[in-house]
Amino acid sequence: MEFDKDSLLKLGKLSKIKIDDDKLSSLSADLGSILKFIDRLQSIETDNVDPTSNSLDQSLVMRDDIALDENSATEILENAPDKELDFFSVPKVIE
């Protein structure tokens, strides 16, 4: 499928992309080859193919979900350059 100059410029306007006039012919050829490839993909017979999300025959290894309280607020605030009570203190940004 070939794109003419007007349809390419309209496509560029709709997608808010500036298309230079010297790039129109190469862009037309590139878009045409992309559409030919999409047509080839659509012609593939996939009726008897089971949908998969992973081609490997593996199962997920489950682990126990154990909550750990490894960091306390005092330990975390030891690294803070400035702190007030149990909070980080930062410079005021909005006047």
N, C-alpha and C positions, 0 to 999 in steps of 0.2 A: 504494500500500500504506500503510495506516495502522498506526501503532504504538500499542498501548494503554499505559496508565500503568505496568502491571507489567513489560511487556517493556522499556520505556525505563529504568525503575529498575534492572532486572537488567543491561541493557547498560551503564549507568553504573557499576554495582558491578563488573562484569567488567573495565571499562576504567579503574577507579579514578578516576572523575570524579564529583564531587558535582553532582547535577542538582537545581536548585530546583524546587519544585512549580509555581511560576508560569511557568516556562519550558517545562513539559512539552508544552503544546499547540503552541507554535511549533516546538519541536524535532521533534515528531511530523510536522508538515507539512514541515519542511525535509528530514528523512530520507526521507520519502515521495517528495518531488520528486527527490532524489538517486537513489533506487532506480529511479524511472521513467526518468530519463536513462540510467542504466546499462542498463536493458532496451532502450532505443532503440539504444544503442551495440552491444549484443549482436545485434540484429536486422539490422545492416548486413552485406551480402554482401561478403566479402573473399576469396573463394576464388581469384579470378583476379587478385589484386593481389600484385605482387612485394614482398617485404619490403625496406624501405630503412632506412638509418640517416641518410641525408642526401638531401634532394630535389634538391639542386644537382648538376649533372654536372661535378664538379671532381675533380682528383686532387691528392694531397698532394705538395708540393714537398719533395724530399729534399735534404739537405745533408750534406756530409762530417762525420763525427763525429770531431773533432779535440780531444784532451785538451790543455788549456792549464793550466799551473801559474802562474797569475797572482798568487796571494797566498801568500806564505810565512808560516810561523809567526811569525817575528820581526816582519813587517809587521802581521799581525793583532794580535799582543800589544802593539804600540805604543799601541793604543787602550784597552787594559785599564787599569782603575784600580789593580789590584793583580795582580801575577803572580809566579810562583815557577817557576824553570827554564823549561820551554816550556809552562806550563799557566796557565790563569786561576786566581786565588786568590780564594775567596769566603769569607764568614764562616760559621762552623759553625752549622748549623741545629738539629741534634738533639744534645741533651746526653747 
